[in-house]
Amino acid sequence: MSILNADLHCHSVVSDGTLTPEELASRAAANGVELWSLTDHDEIGGQERAAQAARGHGMKYLTGTEISVTFANETVHILGLGFDPDDPAMRQGLGETRGGRTARAMEMAQQLALVGIKDAYEGALRYVGNPELVSRMHFARFLVETGVCKDTGEVFRKYLTEGHPGYVSHRWASLKAAVQWITSAGGMAVIAHPARYRFTANEEYALFSEFKVHGGRGVEVVTGSHTAAEYVRYAETAREFDLAASRGSDFHSPVESHTDLGRLPFLPGDLTPVWEVLADRIQ
């Protein structure tokens, strides 16, 4: 089962992607994806559309979302897979997590205005499918469109990150709350792209340890932002903490994403895939 072409991490216009759930399903199927999940940020509004589109293309489907969490003063993302999308606690928790994004976005725009970039909030909204989920990526697309930067990579080197204009920190959900929303809704919590976080070795160990204590059961080993060496590193972490392994491109856009849907190495064969544990939740 480790050689299944599963892509369990991508984003649609419901959060900060540029394609609809239906367009993503079509692209995933064309790339040979057999098991798919749409994991929009702090949102499950696209789940029914995604599941229906997956079935239409002959793919299996797992419900998904990506929850923003604050841990050790860093934003960490926790994937939820295979949960009941109608679970009331899950819906309430995600709604509360989305709640602070608008105020944060307005403050980001105010900071950008101080360095001569006007009307950034209004500009970012042109790229937003769901105004509750306006994000740094929407601002980045505006900065590229207006010629401030040549691409989104340059945006994040010069703006919107800590120490640069437009950066505004945000207090997201707690790790405990996010994991419990997912597990209480019958799903599996998975640490997304762990190599991206700026943790010391001790902080990373604390993240995985606390995650396990709260009921987390998976880690994304193969993902679009990991290098080959990081596949090996987090395969070992999965073994150390007895976690199931996940695979996902983190695809956002045909133009911006480095890795296309389904175009990833397979999981190492000795790991337990998350879809094996979630077999009864696959649609």
C-alpha positions as CSV (number, residue, x, y, z in Angstrom):
1,M,0.0,0.0,0.0
2,S,3.0,2.3,0.3
3,I,3.1,2.6,-3.5
4,L,-0.4,3.9,-3.8
5,N,-0.5,7.3,-5.6
6,A,-2.2,9.2,-2.8
7,D,-2.1,13.0,-2.6
8,L,-3.5,14.1,0.7
9,H,-2.6,17.8,0.8
10,C,-3.7,20.5,-1.6
11,H,-5.7,23.7,-1.6
12,S,-8.5,25.2,-3.6
13,V,-10.1,28.6,-4.0
14,V,-12.0,27.9,-0.8
15,S,-8.8,28.9,1.0
16,D,-5.6,30.0,-0.8
17,G,-5.4,27.9,-4.0
18,T,-6.2,29.1,-7.4
19,L,-8.3,26.2,-8.7
20,T,-11.8,25.0,-7.8
21,P,-12.3,21.7,-6.1
22,E,-13.5,20.3,-9.4
23,E,-10.5,21.6,-11.3
24,L,-8.2,20.0,-8.7
25,A,-9.9,16.7,-8.9
26,S,-9.6,16.7,-12.7
27,R,-5.9,17.6,-12.5
28,A,-5.2,14.9,-9.8
29,A,-7.0,12.2,-11.8
30,A,-5.1,13.2,-15.0
31,N,-1.8,12.8,-13.0
32,G,-2.8,9.3,-11.9
33,V,-3.8,10.0,-8.3
34,E,-5.8,7.1,-6.8
35,L,-6.6,8.5,-3.4
36,W,-7.1,12.2,-2.9
37,S,-7.9,14.8,-0.2
38,L,-8.7,18.5,-0.4
39,T,-7.1,20.1,2.7
40,D,-8.1,23.8,2.6
41,H,-6.8,26.0,5.5
42,D,-9.1,26.1,8.5
43,E,-12.1,25.3,6.2
44,I,-14.2,22.4,5.1
45,G,-16.6,24.2,2.8
46,G,-15.3,22.5,-0.3
47,Q,-15.5,18.9,1.0
48,E,-18.8,17.8,-0.6
49,R,-17.7,19.2,-4.0
50,A,-14.3,17.6,-3.8
51,A,-15.7,14.2,-2.8
52,Q,-18.3,14.3,-5.6
53,A,-15.7,15.3,-8.1
54,A,-13.3,12.6,-7.0
55,R,-16.0,10.0,-7.4
56,G,-16.7,11.3,-10.9
57,H,-13.1,10.7,-11.9
58,G,-12.9,7.3,-10.3
59,M,-10.7,8.4,-7.4
60,K,-11.1,7.4,-3.7
61,Y,-11.5,10.3,-1.3
62,L,-10.6,11.2,2.3
63,T,-12.1,14.3,3.9
64,G,-9.4,16.9,4.8
65,T,-8.4,20.2,6.2
66,E,-5.2,22.0,7.4
67,I,-5.5,23.7,10.8
68,S,-3.3,26.5,11.8
69,V,-1.8,26.0,15.3
70,T,0.6,28.1,17.4
71,F,3.3,26.1,19.1
72,A,6.5,27.5,20.6
73,N,5.7,30.9,19.0
74,E,5.7,29.3,15.5
75,T,2.8,28.6,13.2
76,V,2.4,24.9,12.7
77,H,0.0,23.2,10.4
78,I,-1.9,20.1,11.4
79,L,-3.7,18.1,8.7
80,G,-7.0,16.5,9.6
81,L,-7.9,13.4,7.5
82,G,-10.9,11.1,7.4
83,F,-13.1,13.1,9.8
84,D,-16.8,13.6,9.8
85,P,-17.3,17.0,8.1
86,D,-20.6,17.5,9.9
87,D,-19.1,17.2,13.4
88,P,-20.3,20.3,15.4
89,A,-17.2,20.7,17.5
90,M,-15.0,20.5,14.4
91,R,-17.1,23.1,12.6
92,Q,-17.1,25.5,15.6
93,G,-13.4,25.2,16.2
94,L,-12.5,25.9,12.5
95,G,-14.9,28.9,12.6
96,E,-13.2,30.4,15.6
97,T,-9.7,29.8,14.0
98,R,-10.8,31.7,10.8
99,G,-12.2,34.5,12.9
100,G,-9.0,36.5,13.3
101,R,-7.8,36.6,9.7
102,T,-9.7,39.7,8.6
103,A,-8.2,41.9,11.3
104,R,-4.8,40.5,10.7
105,A,-5.1,41.2,7.0
106,M,-6.1,44.8,7.5
107,E,-3.0,45.3,9.8
108,M,-0.8,43.7,7.1
109,A,-2.2,46.2,4.6
110,Q,-1.5,49.1,6.9
111,Q,2.1,48.0,7.3
112,L,2.6,47.7,3.5
113,A,1.1,51.2,3.1
114,L,3.8,52.6,5.3
115,V,6.4,51.4,2.8
116,G,4.5,52.8,-0.2
117,I,2.3,49.8,-1.2
118,K,-1.2,51.2,-1.3
119,D,-4.6,49.4,-1.3
120,A,-3.1,46.0,-0.5
121,Y,-6.1,44.7,1.4
122,E,-8.4,45.5,-1.5
123,G,-5.9,44.0,-3.9
124,A,-5.6,40.8,-1.9
125,L,-9.4,40.4,-1.8
126,R,-9.4,40.1,-5.6
127,Y,-7.8,36.7,-5.2
128,V,-9.9,35.5,-2.4
129,G,-12.7,32.9,-2.9
130,N,-13.6,33.0,0.8
131,P,-13.2,36.4,2.5
132,E,-12.9,34.7,5.9
133,L,-9.7,33.1,4.7
134,V,-7.7,36.1,3.3
135,S,-4.0,35.1,3.8
136,R,-0.5,36.1,3.0
137,M,-0.7,34.2,-0.3
138,H,-3.4,36.5,-1.5
139,F,-1.3,39.5,-0.6
140,A,1.6,37.9,-2.4
141,R,-0.4,37.4,-5.6
142,F,-1.3,41.1,-5.5
143,L,2.3,42.2,-5.1
144,V,3.3,40.1,-8.1
145,E,0.3,41.4,-10.2
146,T,1.3,45.0,-9.4
147,G,5.0,44.4,-10.3
148,V,6.3,45.0,-6.7
149,C,7.9,41.5,-7.0
150,K,8.5,39.2,-9.9
151,D,7.1,36.1,-8.2
152,T,5.7,34.9,-4.9
153,G,9.1,33.6,-3.8
154,E,10.5,37.1,-3.9
155,V,7.5,38.4,-2.0
156,F,8.2,36.1,0.9
157,R,11.9,37.0,0.9
158,K,11.1,40.8,1.1
159,Y,7.7,41.1,2.6
160,L,5.1,39.4,4.8
161,T,7.6,37.3,6.9
162,E,9.1,38.1,10.3
163,G,11.4,41.1,10.2
164,H,9.9,42.4,6.9
165,P,7.1,44.8,6.0
166,G,3.6,43.3,6.2
167,Y,4.4,40.7,8.8
168,V,1.7,40.4,11.5
169,S,1.8,37.4,13.9
170,H,-1.4,35.7,14.8
171,R,-2.4,33.5,17.7
172,W,-4.0,30.4,16.1
173,A,-5.6,27.3,17.8
174,S,-3.6,25.3,20.4
175,L,-2.1,22.1,19.3
176,K,-4.3,20.2,21.8
177,A,-7.5,21.8,20.5
178,A,-6.7,21.1,16.9
179,V,-5.8,17.5,17.5
180,Q,-8.9,17.0,19.6
181,W,-11.3,18.5,17.0
182,I,-10.0,16.1,14.4
183,T,-9.9,13.0,16.6
184,S,-13.3,13.6,18.1
185,A,-14.7,13.8,14.6
186,G,-13.3,10.4,13.9
187,G,-10.3,11.5,11.9
188,M,-6.5,11.4,12.1
189,A,-4.3,14.3,13.0
190,V,-1.1,14.6,10.9
191,I,1.8,17.0,11.3
192,A,2.2,18.7,7.9
193,H,5.6,19.4,6.2
194,P,7.6,19.3,9.5
195,A,10.8,20.4,7.8
196,R,9.4,23.9,7.2
197,Y,9.3,24.9,10.9
198,R,12.1,26.8,12.4
199,F,12.5,24.7,15.5
200,T,15.6,23.6,17.4
201,A,16.0,19.9,17.8
202,N,14.5,20.1,21.4
203,E,11.5,22.2,20.2
204,E,10.8,19.7,17.4
205,Y,11.0,16.8,19.8
206,A,8.6,18.6,22.1
207,L,6.2,19.2,19.2
208,F,6.1,15.5,18.3
209,S,5.9,14.4,21.9
210,E,3.0,16.7,22.8
211,F,1.3,15.9,19.5
212,K,1.3,12.2,20.5
213,V,0.1,12.9,24.0
214,H,-3.0,14.7,22.6
215,G,-3.8,11.8,20.2
216,G,-1.9,12.8,17.0
217,R,-1.1,9.7,14.9
218,G,0.6,10.8,11.6
219,V,3.3,12.8,10.0
220,E,3.7,14.0,6.4
221,V,6.9,12.4,5.3
222,V,6.8,13.0,1.5
223,T,5.6,16.4,0.6
224,G,6.2,19.1,-2.0
225,S,8.5,21.3,0.3
226,H,10.7,18.4,1.5
227,T,14.0,17.5,0.0
228,A,15.1,13.9,-0.5
229,A,17.2,14.0,2.6
230,E,14.1,15.3,4.6
231,Y,12.0,12.3,3.3
232,V,14.6,10.1,5.0
233,R,14.8,12.3,8.1
234,Y,11.0,12.3,8.7
235,A,10.6,8.6,7.8
236,E,12.9,8.0,10.8
237,T,10.8,10.4,12.9
238,A,7.7,8.4,12.0
239,R,9.5,5.2,13.2
240,E,10.7,6.9,16.3
241,F,7.3,8.2,17.4
242,D,5.3,5.2,15.9
243,L,3.4,7.5,13.6
244,A,1.7,6.7,10.3
245,A,3.2,8.4,7.3
246,S,1.4,10.7,4.8
247,R,2.1,11.9,1.3
248,G,0.9,15.1,-0.2
249,S,2.0,17.7,-2.7
250,D,0.7,20.8,-0.9
251,F,-0.4,22.0,-4.3
252,H,-1.8,25.5,-4.6
253,S,-1.5,26.6,-8.2
254,P,-0.2,25.5,-11.6
255,V,2.0,28.6,-11.7
256,E,3.2,28.8,-8.0
257,S,3.6,25.2,-6.8
258,H,6.9,23.4,-7.2
259,T,5.3,20.0,-7.1
260,D,2.2,19.0,-9.1
261,L,-0.6,16.8,-7.8
262,G,0.4,13.2,-7.6
263,R,4.0,13.9,-8.7
264,L,5.8,12.7,-5.6
265,P,8.1,9.8,-4.6
266,F,6.3,6.9,-3.0
267,L,6.5,6.4,0.8
268,P,9.3,4.1,2.1
269,G,7.9,0.6,2.2
270,D,8.5,-0.1,5.9
271,L,6.2,2.8,7.0
272,T,2.5,2.5,7.8
273,P,0.6,4.7,5.4
274,V,-2.1,6.9,6.9
275,W,-4.6,5.5,4.4
276,E,-4.1,2.0,5.8
277,V,-5.1,3.2,9.2
278,L,-8.0,5.2,7.8
279,A,-9.3,2.4,5.4
280,D,-12.8,2.5,6.9
281,R,-13.0,6.3,6.3
282,I,-12.2,6.3,2.6
283,Q,-15.1,7.2,0.4
